Amino acid sequence: SNFQSAVVFPNKISTEQQSLMLVKRLLAVAVSCITYLRGIFPESAYGTRYMDDVCVKILREDKNCPGSTQLVKWMLGCYDALQKKYFNSYWICLQTITECYHFKFKYTHNGPLLDFSSKNKRNDSTITCADTKKASILLIRKIYVLMQNLSPLPNDVCLTMKLFYYDEVTPSDYQPPGFKEGECEGMIFEGEPMYLNVGEVPTPFHMLKVKVTTEKQRMESVDKSILKHGDTNVPLRVLRVDRDDPEE
């Protein structure tokens, strides 16, 4: 299926469609890697693909594993929202929320954008496919490193997914296939949260950012350079979606 395709980097990302295809593939790889490395589904629920020269696991619909089939269906629902540019972010939450994976999306609405990671780069060059490829591979490698440093999850782990939209452009009755309207903005987090910026991948048309919130004591020996800067001494029990990222 479309979900199972390998990640192929074109020589140049010249259309929004190419960019969208790449972001969808990258999302599939990231979610598959997280669930694979955290041991959520059995080996049979994954196929092997390549992202450039990096070997990655990709979730597949496995009739013996209803959970992986459900997650693939949810991901296809995410693609629908992504294509329509309604998608702001989504969270994958594990357990009574002791681990949360936050994927955030940005779009350009009038053609390619200059470099919108902006913070310390000059803004006079467009994003090349080489930049996108480098950032994509770095993101997946960082996910691998991070997953190997988190302590194991309990056996009865429960996975949920929440989607958030850009309200100003999303019809009020819109729900992608496989989703229903949620109750609330935030979620209760167990224990003391620690925030990690895993990475961001820009294309000329999209930006994907990945963050993780986990229990402080789950962190065994994570490289401090990927920790989110800022005051994390204040225990934040309710996680809220950051519609407008304060750090930008």
N, C-alpha and C positions, 0 to 999 in steps of 0.2 A: 504494500500500500504506500501511498504518498508519505505516510508517517515514517516508514522504514527506510526511506532513501538515504544515501550517503550525503555528506556535506561537500558540495563541490564549489570551490571559489572561482568565479569567472575572472577573466583577465581585467575586466573593468565592470564596475557596477553602474551601468548607465541608465537603467530604468527602475522605477519604483517596484515593478513586478519582480525584477531580479533581487532587489533588496528584500522584499517581503518573503520571497522563497528562502533566502539565506537566513533571515531572522526566524522563520518557522522551523527550519532544520536545526538551527542552533538551540532553539528552545527545546526541541525534541531530545537533542543530545544531552543538554544540561539536566533536564528532568530525569531522563533515563539513567544518567551517571549517578545522580543523587540517590535515586531509589535503589539502584544496583549496589552502590557502595555502602548504603545503610542497611542492606539486606532485607528490603521490604518484600520483594517477590522472589520466587525461586529462579534458578538459572534458566529454566525452560521458557521463562517469560521474556527472554532477551535474544536478539540476534546480534551479530558482530558487524560493524561497519567501519569505514575509515574516514577520518576528517583530516585531509592532507595526509601526513604520515602517522597520525595518531590513531591508534586502534581504540574504538569506543563501543560501548554496549548500547543497543537501542531497544526500547520496549516494543513488544509486539502483542497482538491480540492472541492469547493462548486459551484455548477452550477449557483447559484444566486450571486456569487461574483467573477467576472472574474479576479479581481486583485489578490486574494489569489491563484487562480488556476495558474496564470502567475508566481507568486513568487515560488510556488512549482516546476513548470517546470524549472525555473532558478536554483533552488537549486539542482535539479537532474542533470542539466548541470555542476554545481560546483562539484558534486560527480564524474562526468566523469573525470574532470581535476585533481581532488584529487587522484583518483585511478591511473592515469597515471603519477603521481608525477610531473606534469607540474605547478601546482598551487602554486603561491607565496602568494598572498593575494587577498581579495576582500573587496570592500567598499559598504556599503548600505548607500545611501545619501537621506536625506529627505529635501524637499522644494528646494528653490534656494540655496541650501546647507547651512542650519543652523544647521544641525546635521548629523554626519557621523560616521558610525560604521565600524571599520576596523578589519577584521579577517586575521591573518597571519599564514602561515603554514610552518613547517619545516619537513624534512623527514630524515631517515637514509637510506643510499643506500646499506650498507652491514651488514644486520642483526641488532640485538638490540644494542642500544647505551647506554653507561653509562649516568648518570644524566646530561642532557644538559641544566638545568636551572642554573647550575654551580655557579652563582654569589657568594653566601656565603655558599654553601654546599660542603662537601667533595665529591670528584669524585670517590670514591671507591665502590659505591653501585649502583646496577641497580635500575630502577624505579619499584616499586611494584604496583600491581593493587590497593592496599589501597591508595597509593599516588595519583593515577589517579582519583580514586573515590572522595577522599577528595577535590582535586583541582576542579573537575567538579562541585560538589555541591556548593563549595564556589563561583565559577564563576557565576552560575545561581543565587545564593542568592545576589551576588553583583549587577548583572544586575537588579534584582527586586528592590533593594534599590536605585540604581541610577535612574531607570525609574520613581520611585515615587517622586524623588526630582527634576526632570526636569519640567519646566513649560509647560502647555499644548501647543500642536501644533495647527496651524490654521486649519480650516475645509477643505480647498482645498489642503491638503498636497499631494506632489508628491514624489513617491519613485522610485529611480533608483539604479541599481547595476552595478558595474564595476569590472572586474576581471583583475588580473595581474599575469604574469607567470615568471617562471625561464627561461629566454631566452636561456641559454646555453643548455638546454635539450628539449625545446619545439619546435616542427616543426613550421616553419614560417607561414604555412597556417592553423595551428590548431585553430579551434574555437569549444568550446563545444556546444552541442545541445541547441538551444534557444538564442545563442549569435552571435553578428557580430563584426567585427573589430572596435575598438574605434579610436577616433580622436587623443586624446592627453594623456599625462602622468598625468597632474594635473587637479584640478578643482577649480573654483573660490569660495571662501568662503565668505559668507555675515557676516559682523560684526566682532567682535574681537574673535578669536578662543581660546578655552581653551581645553587642552589635558588631558585625563584621561586614566590611565592604569587600565583596569577593572580586568584582570587576565590572567593566563596562565595555560594550562593543558598539562602536559607531559605524554607520554606513552613510552614504550621502543623503539617505531618505529616512533612516530610523536610528534610534539609540536604544539599546537594551542594557539595563543595569541589573546586577544581581547582588542581593544582600542576604545575610543570614542572621537570625537572632537565635541564640541558644542559651541554655543555662550555664552560668559561669563555671560550675563545677564539672560540666561536660568537657570543658576545654582542657586537654592534657598538656600539649606542648605546641600550641599553634604559633607560627611565626608572627610576632607582634606587628610586623609591618602591614599586615592586612586588617588589623583592628581599626574600627571606625574611630576617628578622633572626636573628642568632645567629652563632656562630663557624663560618664556612665556610672557614677557613684550613686546617683539617685535611682532607687529601684522603681522601674516603671512596670506596673502590673498589667496595665491594659495597653495592648499594642494598637496603635491607630495608623491608618493609611496616611502616608505623607504625600498628599496630592501635589503640593508644591514643595519640592525638595529644598530645605533651608540651606543646604550646602552649595547651591548653585548661584 
